[in-house]
Amino acid sequence: MTTASLYTGLIDKYRDRLPLPADAPAVSLCEGQTPLIRLANIERDLGGDLAIYAKFEGLNPTGSFKDRGMTVAVTQAVAEGSRAIICASTGNTSASAAAYAARAGLTAFVLIPEGKIALGKLAQAMAHGAVVLQIQGNFDDGMRLVREVAAEAPITIVNSINPFRLQGQKTAAFEIVEALGRAPDYHCLPVGNAGNITAYWIGYSELATAGGETTTIGCSHCAGQCPYPREPVITARPRMLGYQATGAAPFLKGGPVEHPETVATAIRIGNPQSWSGALAAQQESGGWFAAFTDDEIVETQKYLARREGVFCEPASAVSLAGALTDIRAGRIARGSTIVCTLTGHGLKDPDLAIARMQGPVVRVAAERLAVEQALLPHLS
């Protein structure tokens, strides 16, 4: 039996593509290397002639894609001598920030909308020792307050307005290309604060060619001068497809939504902080935005769980809802390779799953005959 080298996180793997000090110790929980799962059953349901994959980011250490960006943002914060970090959050960012702050020995302050956060995510932030402030407002109010506080106090913002967050998140694009040997034809993502679609576009752009040169389109941190010059890895980038909930769809509306509402709490955001980056990704790739109802989102979450055994949180399911709709409508061509990013695990919001997806629960006596009688209808 041979001993494989121990994976120590995405910073150690991709340090040559990350703008961190060479001697900065990585603050890591071994995030990254999440599976790219082929959705073979769903492909058959659609009639075949497609390759559909789920990049399941719910298998990161705190259960969401936020860990990719947080490891880089917190590593940089420590390198700069910061003693505290702060974020506004609908849940996943707070959980990740709290965990990485604990790992680094920093204080984490998280602002969450009162009564608008899934309990699984709140429990994580509390367990890791964050100072949790429930504000009487929504995420956008929290983001405004975070900016105001950070302007006056020695504290580092770790929302996606922090460019180091996007640098960590771009590594998911690297992993997809490594797994497929190329970029997908279409990449489908949930869009809330819009940092992730921006980050994926940065990642693909760093690997791609345009007119024979390594492109930096969408790579805002380098202002057109790529700090990672090397031979291009891919010759084509995917179309970037961003999907929102109808109650929180500023990209479809063409401007901020004052009172966003959706059961998909992770994308319940009316004024995305990475608006320009997401718009660039969509326009430069020839992609599009679309929105789906809460019922469509929850039905897709259930369908994925029961057809493929993959349990994602509601916001994640909108990426597959969009892909399925666009495949059936012919907007996504047959013969295509499609990746849907599932941003968080379903256990992040178990209450919604129990309430909206409850299967047959039968109370029976603790006797063999009673159990058999309950099972038989499901075996016929």
C-alpha positions as MATLAB code, in Angstrom:
seq = 'MTTASLYTGLIDKYRDRLPLPADAPAVSLCEGQTPLIRLANIERDLGGDLAIYAKFEGLNPTGSFKDRGMTVAVTQAVAEGSRAIICASTGNTSASAAAYAARAGLTAFVLIPEGKIALGKLAQAMAHGAVVLQIQGNFDDGMRLVREVAAEAPITIVNSINPFRLQGQKTAAFEIVEALGRAPDYHCLPVGNAGNITAYWIGYSELATAGGETTTIGCSHCAGQCPYPREPVITARPRMLGYQATGAAPFLKGGPVEHPETVATAIRIGNPQSWSGALAAQQESGGWFAAFTDDEIVETQKYLARREGVFCEPASAVSLAGALTDIRAGRIARGSTIVCTLTGHGLKDPDLAIARMQGPVVRVAAERLAVEQALLPHLS';
ca = [
       0.000    0.000    0.000;
       1.512    3.310   -1.095;
       1.087    6.514    0.850;
      -0.255    9.402   -1.211;
       0.856   12.928   -0.478;
      -1.482   14.646    1.952;
      -3.757   17.304    0.469;
      -3.400   20.481    2.515;
      -5.826   22.887    0.865;
      -6.228   25.001   -2.221;
      -3.651   27.651   -1.278;
      -0.836   25.110   -1.233;
      -2.086   23.594   -4.486;
      -2.562   26.853   -6.396;
      -0.259   29.295   -4.607;
       1.465   30.193   -7.883;
      -1.905   31.507   -9.131;
      -2.877   33.390   -5.985;
      -1.753   36.943   -5.075;
      -0.577   36.038   -1.575;
       2.806   36.745    0.022;
       5.077   33.798   -0.712;
       5.852   33.331    2.983;
       2.280   33.722    4.276;
       1.218   30.571    6.175;
      -2.039   29.243    4.766;
      -5.083   29.381    7.023;
      -6.744   26.256    5.705;
      -9.292   23.591    6.557;
      -8.326   21.515    3.500;
     -11.046   23.115    1.391;
     -11.385   22.453   -2.327;
     -11.088   19.248   -4.331;
     -14.873   18.922   -4.295;
     -16.400   16.255   -6.543;
     -17.640   16.822  -10.075;
     -20.565   14.400  -10.161;
     -22.015   13.260  -13.466;
     -25.821   13.355  -13.306;
     -26.352   10.245  -15.418;
     -29.936    9.571  -14.330;
     -31.005   13.104  -15.155;
     -29.236   12.865  -18.507;
     -31.350    9.801  -19.315;
     -34.515   11.618  -18.224;
     -33.667   14.322  -20.757;
     -33.163   11.832  -23.573;
     -29.384   11.678  -23.544;
     -26.895   13.361  -25.880;
     -25.762   15.587  -23.014;
     -23.119   15.518  -20.314;
     -24.376   17.193  -17.131;
     -22.156   17.524  -14.073;
     -22.698   18.926  -10.593;
     -19.751   20.637   -8.930;
     -20.824   19.898   -5.364;
     -19.353   22.680   -3.247;
     -21.485   21.574   -0.321;
     -18.679   19.144    0.512;
     -16.289   21.901    1.542;
     -15.414   22.028    5.280;
     -18.274   24.313    6.356;
     -20.646   23.024    3.700;
     -20.446   25.739    1.054;
     -18.302   27.297   -1.663;
     -17.521   30.227    0.642;
     -14.606   28.279    2.111;
     -12.623   28.671   -1.118;
     -12.616   32.424   -0.829;
     -12.364   32.522    2.940;
      -9.100   30.594    3.134;
      -7.436   33.176    0.885;
      -9.103   36.230    2.457;
      -8.241   35.170    6.010;
      -4.696   34.157    5.055;
      -4.185   37.645    3.612;
      -5.814   39.272    6.643;
      -3.396   37.481    8.969;
      -0.456   38.430    6.737;
      -1.520   42.079    7.030;
      -1.683   41.844   10.826;
      -5.456   41.969   11.156;
      -6.922   40.777   14.439;
     -10.593   40.726   13.451;
     -12.808   40.120   10.435;
     -16.385   41.151    9.670;
     -19.073   40.196    7.177;
     -22.733   40.585    6.363;
     -24.331   37.284    5.527;
     -27.440   35.355    4.599;
     -25.761   32.437    6.366;
     -22.998   30.679    4.464;
     -20.463   33.501    4.631;
     -20.984   33.835    8.375;
     -20.410   30.112    8.907;
     -17.247   30.130    6.827;
     -15.867   33.359    8.283;
     -16.429   32.079   11.817;
     -14.656   28.792   11.113;
     -11.607   30.321    9.447;
     -11.374   33.029   12.093;
     -11.334   30.311   14.735;
      -8.619   28.491   12.803;
      -6.522   31.662   12.631;
      -7.197   32.874   16.167;
      -9.066   35.969   14.980;
     -12.313   37.494   16.199;
     -15.208   37.209   13.745;
     -18.143   39.610   13.688;
     -21.112   38.600   11.543;
     -24.215   40.628   10.728;
     -27.239   38.578    9.732;
     -30.841   39.543    8.914;
     -33.029   38.832   11.942;
     -35.298   35.850   11.332;
     -34.047   35.433    7.758;
     -31.253   32.905    8.177;
     -31.414   29.115    8.072;
     -30.809   27.703   11.545;
     -28.109   25.317   10.345;
     -25.993   28.246    9.213;
     -26.630   30.262   12.362;
     -25.617   27.266   14.474;
     -22.283   27.066   12.658;
     -21.406   30.706   13.262;
     -22.305   30.375   16.931;
     -20.417   27.104   17.353;
     -17.213   28.657   16.017;
     -17.441   31.535   18.468;
     -18.365   34.422   16.197;
     -19.954   37.551   17.612;
     -23.364   37.368   15.922;
     -25.409   40.522   15.417;
     -28.965   40.007   14.163;
     -29.921   43.256   12.488;
     -33.453   44.489   11.939;
     -33.013   44.670    8.192;
     -31.956   42.576    5.202;
     -28.590   41.523    3.791;
     -28.183   44.754    1.860;
     -28.627   46.740    5.082;
     -26.017   44.530    6.704;
     -23.576   45.095    3.862;
     -23.983   48.853    4.162;
     -23.301   48.675    7.904;
     -20.243   46.466    7.425;
     -18.736   49.010    5.042;
     -19.437   51.849    7.468;
     -17.966   50.029   10.476;
     -14.863   48.852    8.612;
     -14.181   52.404    7.464;
     -13.814   53.456   11.109;
     -12.420   50.355   12.842;
      -9.304   48.169   12.373;
     -11.213   45.229   10.941;
     -11.084   43.329    7.637;
     -14.195   42.817    5.514;
     -14.416   39.262    4.175;
     -17.465   39.605    1.947;
     -16.895   39.180   -1.782;
     -16.038   42.879   -2.138;
     -12.721   41.669   -0.713;
     -10.791   40.748   -3.898;
      -9.001   37.902   -2.143;
     -12.349   36.132   -1.742;
     -12.792   35.947   -5.512;
      -9.200   34.787   -5.931;
      -9.919   31.744   -3.797;
     -13.250   31.043   -5.463;
     -11.736   31.069   -8.955;
      -9.922   27.816   -8.113;
     -13.146   25.857   -8.621;
     -12.827   26.647  -12.333;
      -9.298   25.213  -12.258;
     -10.586   21.977  -10.729;
     -13.330   21.635  -13.341;
     -10.841   22.032  -16.187;
      -8.497   19.531  -14.530;
     -11.347   17.009  -14.253;
     -12.794   17.451  -17.754;
      -9.597   18.240  -19.610;
     -11.346   21.347  -20.990;
     -13.885   23.953  -19.976;
     -17.575   23.009  -20.167;
     -19.730   24.499  -22.908;
     -22.123   25.983  -20.361;
     -21.633   26.780  -16.692;
     -24.812   27.279  -14.636;
     -24.682   29.105  -11.303;
     -26.988   30.539   -8.645;
     -26.576   34.310   -8.418;
     -27.070   36.164   -5.155;
     -24.275   38.571   -4.283;
     -22.757   37.630   -7.673;
     -19.210   37.009   -6.465;
     -19.128   33.371   -7.528;
     -20.067   33.832  -11.184;
     -17.467   36.613  -11.276;
     -14.823   34.380   -9.711;
     -15.444   31.457  -12.061;
     -15.085   33.809  -15.025;
     -11.776   35.059  -13.631;
     -10.626   31.445  -13.276;
     -11.603   30.385  -16.780;
     -10.144   33.592  -18.215;
      -6.773   32.985  -16.580;
      -6.654   29.564  -18.238;
      -7.880   30.676  -21.650;
      -6.607   32.229  -24.864;
      -7.936   35.188  -26.814;
      -6.251   36.113  -30.067;
      -3.292   33.946  -29.191;
      -2.644   35.657  -25.848;
      -3.568   34.729  -22.302;
      -6.706   36.729  -21.580;
      -7.410   38.628  -18.388;
     -10.992   39.588  -19.242;
     -12.967   39.617  -16.015;
      -9.761   39.559  -13.971;
     -10.259   42.876  -12.182;
      -7.365   42.571   -9.744;
      -4.676   42.796  -12.421;
      -6.024   45.647  -14.588;
      -5.164   43.868  -17.820;
      -1.656   42.817  -16.770;
      -1.915   39.170  -15.815;
       0.496   38.326  -12.963;
       0.415   34.635  -13.919;
       1.847   34.547  -17.479;
       2.169   31.006  -18.812;
       1.041   28.787  -21.643;
      -2.758   28.785  -21.976;
      -4.539   25.668  -20.750;
      -7.865   26.000  -22.589;
      -8.821   27.554  -25.911;
     -12.482   28.257  -25.166;
     -14.416   29.455  -22.153;
     -17.969   28.445  -21.224;
     -21.102   30.477  -21.563;
     -21.895   31.704  -18.071;
     -25.551   31.290  -17.095;
     -26.736   33.022  -13.927;
     -30.000   32.004  -12.272;
     -31.917   33.860   -9.575;
     -35.126   33.504   -7.580;
     -38.040   35.510   -8.974;
     -38.406   37.320   -5.651;
     -34.752   38.373   -5.657;
     -33.814   38.910   -9.296;
     -32.069   42.267   -9.719;
     -30.310   41.166  -12.916;
     -33.673   40.406  -14.511;
     -35.196   43.618  -13.181;
     -32.208   45.659  -14.322;
     -31.625   47.217  -10.913;
     -31.691   46.604   -7.147;
     -34.669   44.896   -5.507;
     -35.604   46.769   -2.348;
     -37.295   43.896   -0.487;
     -35.962   40.574   -1.842;
     -37.918   37.477   -0.809;
     -37.326   33.794   -1.526;
     -37.055   30.518    0.380;
     -33.581   30.231   -1.156;
     -32.025   32.318    1.607;
     -28.485   32.174    0.198;
     -29.572   34.234   -2.828;
     -32.049   36.498   -1.025;
     -30.047   39.568   -2.025;
     -31.446   42.616   -3.775;
     -28.295   44.643   -4.445;
     -25.376   42.378   -5.479;
     -21.951   43.709   -4.549;
     -20.280   42.061   -7.569;
     -22.790   43.446  -10.074;
     -20.250   44.622  -12.660;
     -18.219   41.415  -12.535;
     -21.281   39.221  -13.010;
     -22.541   41.364  -15.864;
     -19.126   41.146  -17.529;
     -19.108   37.353  -17.176;
     -22.558   37.073  -18.738;
     -21.938   39.509  -21.575;
     -18.395   38.485  -22.475;
     -19.297   34.791  -22.488;
     -22.524   35.144  -24.470;
     -24.501   33.844  -21.509;
     -27.733   34.979  -19.894;
     -29.674   35.433  -16.677;
     -33.041   33.888  -15.795;
     -35.205   33.532  -12.688;
     -37.324   30.779  -11.140;
     -40.107   30.604   -8.579;
     -39.663   29.147   -5.117;
     -41.819   26.171   -6.102;
     -39.609   25.468   -9.121;
     -36.492   25.724   -6.974;
     -37.761   23.367   -4.265;
     -39.084   20.853   -6.805;
     -35.666   20.774   -8.476;
     -33.964   20.339   -5.106;
     -36.220   17.347   -4.452;
     -35.717   15.939   -7.958;
     -31.927   16.080   -7.653;
     -31.968   14.465   -4.216;
     -34.288   11.634   -5.218;
     -32.939   11.021   -8.718;
     -29.208   11.353   -8.083;
     -28.740   11.143   -4.307;
     -27.321   14.673   -4.138;
     -28.841   16.890   -1.432;
     -28.125   20.574   -1.976;
     -29.584   23.671   -0.367;
     -32.400   25.490   -2.215;
     -30.234   28.249   -3.676;
     -27.990   25.625   -5.258;
     -30.929   23.934   -6.950;
     -31.689   27.013   -9.038;
     -28.597   26.256  -11.145;
     -30.048   22.887  -12.145;
     -33.548   24.340  -12.551;
     -32.090   26.761  -15.047;
     -30.129   24.101  -16.892;
     -33.146   21.792  -17.193;
     -35.374   24.601  -18.451;
     -32.862   25.820  -21.004;
     -32.105   22.305  -22.262;
     -35.796   21.593  -22.793;
     -36.258   24.960  -24.502;
     -33.319   24.343  -26.820;
     -31.265   27.284  -25.551;
     -28.626   24.801  -24.390;
     -27.713   22.673  -27.384;
     -27.726   18.885  -27.452;
     -24.259   17.401  -27.381;
     -23.132   20.001  -24.838;
     -21.143   19.571  -21.649;
     -22.812   21.426  -18.787;
     -21.611   22.093  -15.247;
     -24.040   23.182  -12.525;
     -22.426   24.566   -9.396;
     -24.193   23.421   -6.228;
     -23.029   26.053   -3.796;
     -24.130   24.537   -0.479;
     -25.217   21.332    1.234;
     -28.886   20.614    1.933;
     -28.157   20.195    5.631;
     -27.644   23.951    5.758;
     -31.433   24.354    5.759;
     -33.007   21.116    7.045;
     -36.194   22.794    8.274;
     -37.184   23.765    4.745;
     -36.475   20.272    3.458;
     -38.651   18.725    6.145;
     -41.465   21.205    5.559;
     -41.448   21.204    1.750;
     -40.187   17.748    0.787;
     -41.631   15.448    3.408;
     -41.960   11.899    2.182;
     -44.235    9.189    3.541;
     -43.610    8.872    7.277;
     -45.595    6.012    8.782;
     -45.862    5.213   12.485;
     -45.826    1.473   13.114;
     -45.653   -0.855   16.075;
     -42.277   -2.359   16.903;
     -43.336   -5.695   15.381;
     -42.178   -7.521   12.251;
     -45.667   -7.937   10.783;
     -46.457   -4.248   11.175;
     -43.192   -3.283    9.466;
     -43.791   -5.725    6.605;
     -47.302   -4.386    6.029;
     -45.931   -0.853    5.867;
     -43.198   -1.845    3.389;
     -45.198   -3.987    0.959;
     -47.042   -1.156   -0.853;
     -43.671    0.353   -1.785;
     -42.340   -2.931   -3.189;
     -45.180   -3.640   -5.606;
];
